[in-house]
Amino acid sequence: MNEPALALLEFDSIAAGIEAGDAMVKRSPVARIQTGTVQPGHYLVMVTGDVATVEEAVKAGKEIGHAALRDEIFLPNVHPDVVTGLGGMRQPVIGDALGIVETRTVAAAIYAADAGLKGAEVALLQLRLADGLGGKGLALFTGLVADVEAAVDIGSAVSGEQLIRQVVIAQLHNEMWPNVDTNGRFGEHFNWRFM
């Protein structure tokens, strides 16, 4: 995705989300729309494209689904590492610190990741969203301690009331890195099957 703008609307009603997504693409010719359900029964609508097109699509989605809108983001000039993180890619561990921004919503975690990356010299270790997290989001940063502290502070500030917790761990123990650098599900260590 090489589009300059990304927006995400997060709904607590699947039906409202589908209706809003339909209204969004009917009103504005976005470059791409990606939708679907996430735990615990929320519906996400993500659109990309040029800034004006995405902005117009968001207006349409909010008009239709406003009563069910849980959270939203609009990111003109989204950081490319956020796009990579949305695709499930993980960055290699760099630096000596781990920073975590834990949010109540997917949108807030994406916003925290984008702001932290733009505001500090860090890498986005990974972006975990909703499924397996009860709808929460996690932005995990790595880098030098001072840079990770800055990214976490910036990401937490933009999360506002959606922030659950922010943590910076200097020199995470070597035995913890492999545990953090997974999808985070406990049963994965024992080959439990997840439905």
Buried (B, 14 or more C-beta within 10 A) or exposed (E): BEBBBBBBBBBBBBEBBBBBBBBBBEBBEBBEBEBBBBEEEBBBBBBBBBBEBBBBBBBBBBEBBEEBBBBBBBBEEBBEBBBBBBEEEBBEBEBBBBBBBBBBBBBBBBBBBBBBBBBBEBBBBBBBBBBBBEBBBBBBBBBBBEBBBBBBBBBBBBBEEBBBEBEBBBEBEEEEEEEBBEEBEEEEEEEEEEE
